[in-house]
Amino acid sequence: MTTTSFPDTAAAPGGAPLTPEAPKRRNRFVMGAGEQLKAGPFTYIVLAVVGLGSVFPLYWTLVAASHDQQRVLDSPPPFVPGGKLWANLQSAWDQAHLGKAIVNSVIVAGSITVATLFFCTLAGYAFAKMRFRGRNVLMTAVVATLTIPPQLSVVPLFMMMSDIGWGGQLESVIFPTLVGAFGVFFMRQYLIEALPYELIEAAKVDGANNLRIVWSVVLPVARPAMMVLGMLTFVQAWNDFFWPFLALSPDNPTLQVALGQLQASYTPDQSIVMAGALISTLPLLLVFVIFGKQIVGGIMAGAVKG
């Protein structure tokens, strides 16, 4: 006679099984509520390598700018700052007339950044939340312009600026880049998720017109994305060389064009070139130090919304 045995799973009077269940294996890739990811030694090593790799070019610029050219070209090169930093900075400042170039770059980059934030935020809000005929077609056309290489528009744009009378002037650099397709697309994608229709409808019920809605509702919601877009736009406008080099005259350059003059000689002094590059980098570092918290907060807010 065959007997069938059953596992001992009788319940105790309290309802708990007499034989405890085997503990479940915890998945280390799944976090519970309130838990935080803990970094291991490998993570710290990778972060240290990436951090040093990011800082080293700036450090090498500082080292090269503080020595003379002969010492920079030695083998092995120096890795400790020298004592000629101030002299090289002064030489770069005088040779390239960097004072006027910095003022021009501040005017150009600041104007482009402010205009881009204003127009791209308005356009992004219109494409994200307003309903009008041809909206999808227009948005497709805007995105399609991103596929056109900027070099194709150089000749007609240069002729247009000359016909207007802006040849060699800062206006020829500012006005063609007052608004960009990337900024419009970026703001549209952010406002689609971040700005609920209920806020707009509530503002309309309170009697707010479109301008009031933009000022009181859209701009506060879009501020994190505007900080990120403003930083990207300012850096791009500050470092732009190709179009300012073609559009501006040699006596009215931006900073990057002026730095190109330091390498115009047959045997440029690399220490002075590095000193000029250091001068051009300091304003960007200053901007990031001042607005770094808002910029990082905007990036994290965009990641959460995404």
Disulfide bonds with the S-S distance in Angstrom:
none
